[in-house]
Amino acid sequence: MSKTFMPMLLISVAAMGTYYLLATEAGLSESLSMAGGIAIGLLGAVVTTKLLRGKG
């Protein structure tokens, strides 16, 4: 298994979970919920990339 598999899985679950929670529980429109899910996915990808590459 690749060392990036688990971070990618966690990022996708976090993005989908954010979309679901914003769309159902918070009552936001589908477009805003999708934007929130994408933002969480991008943020998770940036953080993961920084952690896997190190501070160098």
N, C-alpha and C positions, 0 to 999 in steps of 0.2 A: 504494500500500500504506500502511496506517495505521502510525503510529509506534509503536503498541502491539502490533502483530502479532507481531513477533519476540520481545519479552519474554514474551508470553502463550504462544507456542510453546515457548520454553525452559523456562518454569515447568511446563507440562504434561508435557514430556519428563522433567524432573527428578522430578516427582511420580510418574509412571508407572515410571520407572527405580528410584526408591527403593522403591516397592511391590514391584516384581519382585525386586530384590536381597534385600530383607528376607524375602520369601516363599520364595525358592528357596535362596539362599546362606546366609542366617543361620538358616533353619529356623524362623522365628517363625510363629505362627498367622496365618491370613488376616486376622483382625480386627485384630491388632496391626500387621500389614504395611500394611493399608489406613489405619489411624490415622497411621502414619508418613508415608505418601504424602500424606495430606491436610495434615499438619502442614508438610511441605516446601512444598506448594503455597501454603498460607496465608502462610508466611514469605516465600516468593518474591514473592507479590503485594504484601505490605506493603513490602518492600524496593524493589521496582520502582516502586510508587506514590510512595514518598519520593524516589527518584532522579529520576523524571520531573517531579514538582512542584517540586523544589528544596527548599532548606532554609527557605524562607519560610513 
